[in-house]
Amino acid sequence: MAKRLTHALTYDAPLAAVAAMLADPAFREEVCEAQHVLRHTVTVEGDAADGGLDVTIDQVRAATGVPSFAKKFVGDEIDIVQTEHWSSPESGDIRMTIPGKPGEMSGTAELTESGGTTTETVALDVKVGIPLVGGKIEGLITDLLLKAYRVENEVGRDYLSR
């Protein structure tokens, strides 16, 4: 069974500005730094307006605060590879994997604008294929992702205000 995460990130900016921010490698780097990842690599290729923006973020996080039952599976560091394919400025597919571990997150990101305010709605299914403790680990990952998206939203609001 998978856990579902749906989260809205709101920005006081038009959709085009938010889409440009999400396509900016400097923004993605700033988010990784604000999330205090140990190491990261950001790659952005293409253009969503032309039907294909691809973003890859390979990040290594400390497993600080992870309960001992989960640390047995993830170790001291958690490598998360996030790939996004934006087929348009408004719509993207997201996939996150934990290389070498039985877990994956997949879903969508949608941008909508109303009155000059843009909302990015992220909807992800979190799945960990480990009997007995998979559901608990899915909950931990969902909480981690929620915190990460809240930091991303803060960084994005600051970025767009400059």
N, CA and C of each residue as an Amber inpcrd file, in Angstrom:
protein
   486
   0.8410000  -1.1780000   0.0000000   0.0000000   0.0000000   0.0000000
   0.8880000   1.2450000   0.0000000   0.5050000   2.2490000  -0.7160000
   1.2810000   3.4890000  -0.8120000   0.6320000   4.5890000   0.0140000
   1.4380000   5.5530000   0.4090000   0.9360000   6.7670000   1.0710000
   0.8340000   7.8550000   0.0220000  -0.1540000   8.6990000   0.1450000
  -0.3640000   9.8030000  -0.8010000  -0.0010000  11.1130000  -0.1180000
   0.7990000  11.9170000  -0.8000000   1.1440000  13.2560000  -0.3270000
   0.6380000  14.2490000  -1.3590000  -0.1910000  15.1820000  -0.9160000
  -0.6290000  16.2890000  -1.7650000  -0.3090000  17.5640000  -1.0110000
   0.4170000  18.4700000  -1.6860000   0.8350000  19.6990000  -1.0220000
   0.7780000  20.8560000  -2.0150000   0.2840000  21.9990000  -1.5590000
   0.1880000  23.1980000  -2.3950000   1.2550000  24.2040000  -1.9670000
   2.0240000  24.6800000  -2.9390000   3.0230000  25.7170000  -2.7220000
   2.5010000  26.9580000  -3.4280000   2.3140000  28.0490000  -2.7070000
   1.7060000  29.2450000  -3.2730000   2.7340000  30.3580000  -3.4020000
   2.6820000  31.0390000  -4.5540000   3.6240000  32.1170000  -4.8480000
   2.8640000  33.3510000  -5.3260000   3.2760000  34.5140000  -4.8400000
   2.6910000  35.7760000  -5.2910000   3.3970000  36.2230000  -6.5650000
   3.1730000  35.4680000  -7.6270000   3.8180000  35.7480000  -8.9100000
   3.0140000  35.0600000 -10.0150000   3.1160000  35.5810000 -11.2380000
   2.4110000  34.9390000 -12.3500000   3.0120000  33.5640000 -12.6640000
   2.2160000  32.7360000 -13.3110000   2.6270000  31.3790000 -13.6390000
   3.9430000  31.3520000 -14.4190000   4.1100000  32.2530000 -15.3720000
   5.3340000  32.2680000 -16.1850000   6.5810000  32.4770000 -15.3190000
   6.4710000  33.3160000 -14.3030000   7.6170000  33.5620000 -13.4160000
   7.9330000  32.3320000 -12.5660000   6.9050000  31.6410000 -12.0920000
   7.1100000  30.4360000 -11.2850000   7.7000000  29.3250000 -12.1570000
   7.1900000  29.1810000 -13.3790000   7.7290000  28.1700000 -14.2920000
   9.1970000  28.4550000 -14.6000000   9.5370000  29.7250000 -14.8070000
  10.9340000  30.0950000 -15.0700000  11.8100000  29.7910000 -13.8470000
  11.2880000  30.0470000 -12.6560000  12.0190000  29.7420000 -11.4220000
  12.3080000  28.2470000 -11.3420000  11.2950000  27.4220000 -11.5950000
  11.4640000  25.9720000 -11.5080000  12.4460000  25.4460000 -12.5540000
  12.6540000  26.2030000 -13.6270000  13.5970000  25.8200000 -14.6780000
  14.9980000  26.3750000 -14.4450000  15.1770000  27.1570000 -13.3910000
  16.4620000  27.8060000 -13.1230000  17.3260000  26.9140000 -12.2170000
  18.4640000  26.4330000 -12.7240000  19.3340000  25.5930000 -11.8980000
  19.7820000  26.2920000 -10.6090000  19.9510000  27.6100000 -10.6600000
  20.3750000  28.3550000  -9.4660000  19.3190000  28.2530000  -8.3620000
  18.0430000  28.3090000  -8.7310000  16.9730000  28.1370000  -7.7460000
  17.0420000  26.7430000  -7.1350000  17.1890000  25.7280000  -7.9780000
  17.2350000  24.3470000  -7.4780000  18.4320000  24.1410000  -6.5410000
  19.5620000  24.7600000  -6.8750000  20.7510000  24.6830000  -6.0090000
  20.4630000  25.3480000  -4.6600000  19.8210000  26.4950000  -4.7150000
  19.4870000  27.2430000  -3.4900000  18.5530000  26.4260000  -2.5830000
  17.6170000  25.7090000  -3.1850000  16.7060000  24.8700000  -2.4110000
  17.4900000  23.7590000  -1.7090000  18.3920000  23.1070000  -2.4300000
  19.2000000  22.0380000  -1.8210000  20.0090000  22.5690000  -0.6420000
  20.5870000  23.7450000  -0.8150000  21.3790000  24.3380000   0.2700000
  20.4900000  24.6650000   1.4730000  19.3050000  25.1970000   1.2260000
  18.3850000  25.5400000   2.3220000  17.8650000  24.2910000   3.0350000
  17.8130000  23.1770000   2.3240000  17.3710000  21.9210000   2.9210000
  18.5130000  21.1990000   3.6370000  19.6880000  21.7750000   3.5850000
  20.8760000  21.2360000   4.2670000  21.2360000  19.8250000   3.8160000
  21.1180000  19.5740000   2.4950000  21.5670000  18.2770000   1.9960000
  23.0840000  18.2300000   2.0780000  23.6400000  17.0370000   2.2120000
  25.0900000  16.8900000   2.3550000  25.8090000  17.1500000   1.0420000
  25.2480000  16.5890000  -0.0360000  25.8130000  16.7620000  -1.3740000
  24.6580000  16.7860000  -2.3730000  24.8580000  17.4910000  -3.4780000
  23.8130000  17.4990000  -4.5010000  24.3810000  17.8520000  -5.8660000
  23.6670000  17.3940000  -6.8850000  23.9570000  17.7430000  -8.2730000
  22.6300000  18.0830000  -8.9320000  22.5930000  19.2060000  -9.6380000
  21.3750000  19.6520000 -10.3110000  21.6460000  19.7310000 -11.8060000
  20.7490000  19.1350000 -12.6000000  20.8490000  19.2120000 -14.0510000
  19.5020000  19.6540000 -14.5980000  19.5050000  20.6810000 -15.4430000
  18.2830000  21.1650000 -16.0790000  18.5470000  21.2140000 -17.5810000
  17.6630000  20.5480000 -18.3500000  17.8190000  20.5080000 -19.8050000
  16.4850000  20.7780000 -20.4750000  16.5210000  21.4650000 -21.6030000
  15.3210000  21.6960000 -22.3930000  14.5580000  22.9320000 -21.9640000
  13.3150000  23.0160000 -22.4500000  12.4630000  24.1650000 -22.2010000
  11.0090000  23.6910000 -22.1670000  10.3190000  23.9360000 -21.0570000
   8.9320000  23.4850000 -20.9200000   8.0340000  24.0970000 -21.9850000
   8.3250000  25.3310000 -22.3970000   7.5030000  25.9900000 -23.4120000
   7.5760000  25.2380000 -24.7370000   8.6920000  24.5290000 -24.9680000
   8.8530000  23.7400000 -26.1900000   8.4120000  22.2910000 -26.0000000
   7.8220000  21.9950000 -24.8440000   7.2850000  20.6630000 -24.6090000
   8.2190000  19.6860000 -23.9340000   9.3000000  20.1780000 -23.3510000
  10.1730000  19.2200000 -22.6820000  11.2600000  19.8220000 -21.8240000
  10.9720000  20.0240000 -20.5570000  11.9760000  20.4560000 -19.5900000
  12.2470000  19.2740000 -18.6730000  13.5190000  18.9030000 -18.5660000
  13.8990000  17.8040000 -17.6940000  14.8070000  18.3230000 -16.5880000
  14.4290000  18.0290000 -15.3530000  15.1920000  18.4430000 -14.1780000
  15.5840000  17.1780000 -13.4270000  16.8600000  17.0800000 -13.0790000
  17.3310000  15.9620000 -12.2550000  18.0870000  16.5410000 -11.0740000
  17.6940000  16.1190000  -9.8800000  18.3580000  16.5460000  -8.6530000
  18.7790000  15.2810000  -7.9180000  20.0850000  15.0890000  -7.8200000
  20.6270000  13.9550000  -7.0700000  21.1350000  14.5360000  -5.7600000
  20.5060000  14.1390000  -4.6560000  20.8400000  14.7320000  -3.3670000
  21.0880000  13.6520000  -2.3270000  22.0510000  13.9170000  -1.4680000
  22.3600000  13.0000000  -0.3750000  22.0410000  13.7320000   0.9180000
  21.1600000  13.1110000   1.7060000  20.7190000  13.6900000   2.9750000
  21.2400000  12.8370000   4.1280000  21.4990000  13.4830000   5.2540000
  21.8490000  12.7490000   6.4620000  20.5990000  12.0590000   6.9790000
  20.7640000  10.8740000   7.5410000  19.6280000  10.1280000   8.0860000
  19.3690000  10.5310000   9.5390000  19.7060000  11.7600000   9.8710000
  19.4860000  12.2780000  11.2160000  18.0020000  12.2510000  11.5520000
  17.6860000  11.7500000  12.7290000  16.3010000  11.7130000  13.1690000
  15.5080000  10.5240000  12.6710000  16.1390000   9.6870000  11.8390000
  15.4510000   8.5010000  11.3410000  15.4830000   7.4380000  12.4430000
  14.3360000   6.8610000  12.7760000  14.3010000   5.8370000  13.8280000
  15.2110000   4.6490000  13.4970000  15.6720000   3.9720000  14.5360000
  16.6420000   2.8890000  14.3580000  16.1190000   1.7810000  13.4460000
  14.8150000   1.4540000  13.5080000  14.3000000   0.3860000  12.6450000
  14.4500000   0.7500000  11.1720000  14.3470000   2.0560000  10.8390000
  14.4690000   2.4950000   9.4530000  15.9280000   2.6710000   9.0490000
  16.7750000   3.0520000   9.9950000  18.2010000   3.2390000   9.6920000
  18.8420000   1.9520000   9.2070000  18.3150000   0.8100000   9.6560000
  18.8300000  -0.4790000   9.1860000  18.6870000  -0.5970000   7.6700000
  17.6450000   0.0240000   7.1280000  17.3910000  -0.0660000   5.6970000
  18.0610000   1.0490000   4.9070000  18.1620000   2.2460000   5.4860000
  18.6780000   3.3840000   4.7140000  20.1370000   3.7070000   5.0000000
  20.6570000   3.3190000   6.1550000  22.0320000   3.6560000   6.5070000
  22.1260000   5.0540000   7.0870000  23.3400000   5.6000000   7.1250000
  23.5810000   6.9230000   7.7130000  23.2500000   8.0660000   6.7550000
  23.2050000   7.7480000   5.4630000  22.8900000   8.7490000   4.4460000
  21.8060000   8.1990000   3.5200000  20.9910000   9.1140000   3.0160000
  19.9220000   8.7290000   2.0970000  20.1500000   9.4600000   0.7760000
  20.3880000   8.6950000  -0.2780000  20.5500000   9.2680000  -1.6160000
  19.1770000   9.2660000  -2.2780000  18.7230000  10.4350000  -2.6940000
  17.4330000  10.5680000  -3.3690000  17.6780000  11.1950000  -4.7370000
  17.2030000  10.5270000  -5.7730000  17.3040000  11.0630000  -7.1300000
  15.9040000  11.4830000  -7.5620000  15.7360000  12.7820000  -7.7650000
  14.4490000  13.3510000  -8.1690000  14.5370000  13.7400000  -9.6360000
  13.6240000  13.2070000 -10.4410000  13.5620000  13.5960000 -11.8490000
  12.1840000  14.1810000 -12.1230000  12.1900000  15.2530000 -12.8830000
  10.9440000  15.9090000 -13.2720000  10.9550000  16.0730000 -14.7820000
   9.8450000  15.7750000 -15.4100000   9.6740000  16.0550000 -16.8350000
   8.4650000  16.9610000 -16.9800000   8.7250000  18.1960000 -17.3780000
   7.6600000  19.1810000 -17.5910000   7.3290000  19.1860000 -19.0750000
   6.1190000  18.7080000 -19.4300000   5.6960000  18.6900000 -20.8290000
   5.1580000  20.0440000 -21.2680000   4.8740000  20.8990000 -20.2860000
   4.4240000  22.2680000 -20.5450000   4.7970000  23.0860000 -19.3130000
   4.7070000  24.4120000 -19.3830000   4.9980000  25.2060000 -18.1870000
   4.0430000  24.9060000 -17.0270000   2.8700000  24.3350000 -17.3240000
   1.8540000  24.0990000 -16.3000000   1.8680000  22.6980000 -15.7070000
   2.5330000  21.7390000 -16.3510000   2.3500000  20.3490000 -15.9450000
   3.6300000  19.5380000 -16.0330000   3.9350000  18.8370000 -14.9350000
   5.1230000  18.0010000 -14.9150000   4.8940000  16.6890000 -14.1830000
   5.6780000  15.6980000 -14.5510000   5.6860000  14.4110000 -13.8630000
   6.9190000  14.3570000 -12.9760000   6.7560000  13.8320000 -11.7730000
   7.8460000  13.7420000 -10.8070000   8.0650000  12.2800000 -10.4570000
   9.3350000  11.9050000 -10.3750000   9.6840000  10.5620000  -9.9030000
  10.9030000  10.7040000  -9.0030000  10.8500000  10.0800000  -7.8470000
  11.9840000  10.0640000  -6.9330000  12.3060000   8.6190000  -6.6070000
  13.5960000   8.3080000  -6.6520000  14.0460000   6.9690000  -6.2940000
  15.1190000   7.0810000  -5.2190000  15.2910000   5.9870000  -4.5200000
  16.3530000   5.8660000  -3.5310000  17.2170000   4.7160000  -4.0430000
  18.2680000   5.0270000  -4.8310000  19.0480000   3.9710000  -5.4870000
  19.5020000   2.8810000  -4.5060000  19.2630000   1.6400000  -4.9220000
  19.6680000   0.5070000  -4.1210000  18.7180000   0.1740000  -2.9800000
  17.6390000   0.9410000  -2.8330000  16.6750000   0.7230000  -1.7500000
  15.2880000   0.4960000  -2.3500000  14.4280000  -0.2530000  -1.6540000
  13.1030000  -0.5620000  -2.1960000  12.0740000   0.5360000  -1.9280000
  12.2980000   1.6940000  -2.5070000  11.3470000   2.7810000  -2.3190000
  11.2900000   3.6610000  -3.5410000  10.1170000   4.2350000  -3.7820000
   9.9740000   5.1610000  -4.9030000   8.7800000   6.0630000  -4.6590000
   8.8770000   7.2660000  -5.1800000   7.8100000   8.2440000  -5.0980000
   7.5260000   8.7110000  -6.5210000   6.2650000   8.7840000  -6.8910000
   5.9470000   9.2700000  -8.2270000   4.6270000  10.0190000  -8.1930000
   4.5140000  10.9650000  -9.1160000   3.2890000  11.7560000  -9.1770000
   3.4260000  12.9140000 -10.1330000   2.7370000  14.0060000  -9.8010000
   2.6640000  15.1450000 -10.7070000   2.8470000  16.4650000  -9.9630000
   3.1680000  17.4870000 -10.7400000   3.1620000  18.8710000 -10.2730000
   2.3540000  19.6710000 -11.2880000   1.4390000  20.4690000 -10.7920000
   0.5790000  21.2870000 -11.6600000   0.6510000  22.7330000 -11.2020000
   0.8380000  23.6410000 -12.1400000   0.8240000  25.0700000 -11.8350000
  -0.4860000  25.6700000 -12.3200000  -1.1360000  26.4490000 -11.4370000
  -2.3450000  27.1710000 -11.8140000  -2.2170000  28.6040000 -11.3060000
  -2.7310000  29.5410000 -12.0940000  -2.6570000  30.9550000 -11.7190000
  -4.0600000  31.5170000 -11.5410000  -4.1990000  32.3430000 -10.5070000
  -5.4550000  33.0350000 -10.2720000  -5.1380000  34.3980000  -9.6760000
  -5.5110000  35.4480000 -10.3820000  -5.3160000  36.8060000  -9.8850000
  -3.8650000  37.1550000  -9.5980000  -2.9330000  36.6400000 -10.4060000
  -1.5150000  36.9510000 -10.2140000  -0.8220000  36.0870000  -9.1790000
  -1.5540000  35.1570000  -8.5650000  -0.9660000  34.2190000  -7.6090000
  -0.9280000  32.8450000  -8.2610000   0.2190000  32.1800000  -8.1420000
   0.3760000  30.8590000  -8.7410000   0.5000000  29.8100000  -7.6410000
  -0.2220000  28.7200000  -7.8210000  -0.1570000  27.5940000  -6.9020000
   0.4360000  26.4040000  -7.6400000   1.4650000  25.8280000  -7.0310000
   2.0350000  24.5800000  -7.5260000   1.4810000  23.4700000  -6.6280000
   0.7200000  22.5730000  -7.2080000   0.1640000  21.4580000  -6.4510000
   0.9520000  20.2010000  -6.7980000   1.5850000  19.6480000  -5.7760000
   2.3720000  18.4310000  -5.9370000   1.5700000  17.2840000  -5.3370000
   1.3990000  16.2140000  -6.1070000   0.7000000  15.0170000  -5.6350000
   1.6020000  13.8190000  -5.9000000   2.0240000  13.1550000  -4.8230000
   2.9530000  12.0320000  -4.9380000   2.4290000  10.8010000  -4.2110000
   2.6830000   9.6400000  -4.7900000   2.4540000   8.3710000  -4.1200000
   3.8060000   7.8720000  -3.6380000   3.8940000   7.5510000  -2.3530000
   5.1320000   7.0780000  -1.7310000   4.9720000   5.5850000  -1.4820000
   5.8730000   4.7880000  -2.0530000   5.7720000   3.3310000  -1.9350000
   7.1100000   2.7470000  -1.4840000   7.0830000   1.9470000  -0.4270000
   8.2610000   1.2410000   0.0720000   7.8960000  -0.2360000   0.1640000
   8.6020000  -1.0610000  -0.5950000   8.2850000  -2.4810000  -0.6580000
   9.0340000  -3.3160000   0.3640000   8.8150000  -3.0460000   1.6350000
   9.4240000  -3.8400000   2.7030000   8.2920000  -4.3590000   3.5930000
   8.1560000  -5.6680000   3.6910000   7.0820000  -6.2180000   4.5240000
   7.1830000  -5.7390000   5.9760000   6.0570000  -5.5770000   6.5940000
   5.8730000  -5.2060000   7.9980000   6.2040000  -3.7560000   8.3200000
   7.3300000  -3.2180000   7.8660000   7.7170000  -1.8500000   8.2340000
   7.5900000  -0.8640000   7.0800000   7.2040000  -1.3430000   5.8830000
   7.0940000  -0.4630000   4.7230000   6.1770000   0.7240000   4.9590000
   5.0330000   0.4820000   5.5960000   4.0810000   1.5670000   5.8660000
   4.6620000   2.6230000   6.7860000   5.3980000   2.1950000   7.8060000
   6.0270000   3.1550000   8.7170000   7.0740000   3.9840000   7.9830000
   7.8610000   3.3290000   7.1240000   8.8900000   4.0550000   6.3690000
   8.2360000   5.0000000   5.3680000   7.1200000   4.5840000   4.7550000
   6.3880000   5.4790000   3.8510000   5.9600000   6.7450000   4.5920000
   5.5010000   6.5840000   5.8370000   5.1150000   7.7430000   6.6440000
   6.2840000   8.6560000   6.9260000   7.4460000   8.0740000   7.2340000
   8.6480000   8.8840000   7.4770000   9.0570000   9.6560000   6.2260000
   9.0210000   8.9800000   5.0770000   9.3900000   9.6270000   3.8170000
   8.3910000  10.7360000   3.4840000   7.1190000  10.4800000   3.6910000
   6.0930000  11.4970000   3.4300000   6.3360000  12.7330000   4.2910000
   6.6530000  12.5410000   5.5660000   6.9640000  13.6720000   6.4480000
   8.2000000  14.4210000   5.9730000   9.2380000  13.6890000   5.5560000
  10.4650000  14.2980000   5.0480000  10.1780000  15.1380000   3.8030000
   9.3770000  14.5810000   2.8910000   9.0370000  15.3140000   1.6620000
   8.2240000  16.5650000   1.9650000   7.2890000  16.4660000   2.8880000
   6.4820000  17.6270000   3.2600000   7.3660000  18.7530000   3.7980000
   8.3050000  18.4230000   4.6780000   9.2460000  19.4250000   5.1990000
  10.0880000  20.0130000   4.0750000  10.5380000  19.1590000   3.1640000
  11.3610000  19.6250000   2.0380000  10.5710000  20.5880000   1.1470000
   9.2970000  20.2760000   0.8690000   8.4870000  21.1700000   0.0410000
   8.1920000  22.4890000   0.7520000   8.0540000  22.4690000   2.0590000
   7.8500000  23.7230000   2.7960000   9.0800000  24.6190000   2.6830000
  10.2740000  24.0240000   2.7700000  11.5050000  24.8020000   2.6050000
  11.5920000  25.3180000   1.1760000  11.2750000  24.4750000   0.2000000
  11.3030000  24.9020000  -1.1970000  10.3670000  26.0830000  -1.4200000
   9.1910000  26.0530000  -0.8080000   8.2290000  27.1430000  -0.9360000
   8.8020000  28.4400000  -0.3620000   9.4360000  28.3690000   0.8000000
  10.0730000  29.5520000   1.4070000  11.1490000  30.1220000   0.4940000
  12.0210000  29.2400000  -0.0070000  13.0990000  29.6790000  -0.9020000
  12.5050000  30.2970000  -2.1640000  11.4520000  29.6840000  -2.6930000
  10.8100000  30.1940000  -3.9050000  10.1980000  31.5710000  -3.7160000
   9.5540000  31.7820000  -2.5780000   8.9710000  33.1020000  -2.3150000
  10.0580000  34.1720000  -2.2290000  11.1610000  33.8150000  -1.5810000
  12.2810000  34.7520000  -1.4910000  12.8720000  35.0090000  -2.8740000
  13.0730000  33.9570000  -3.6520000  13.6290000  34.0490000  -4.9970000
  12.7860000  34.9780000  -5.8690000  11.4840000  34.7990000  -5.8270000
  10.5850000  35.5920000  -6.6660000  10.4610000  37.0480000  -6.1920000
  10.8270000  37.3230000  -4.9540000  10.7300000  38.7000000  -4.4480000
  11.9480000  39.5420000  -4.8230000  12.9760000  38.9160000  -5.3450000
  14.2070000  39.6480000  -5.7060000  14.0980000  40.3620000  -7.0210000
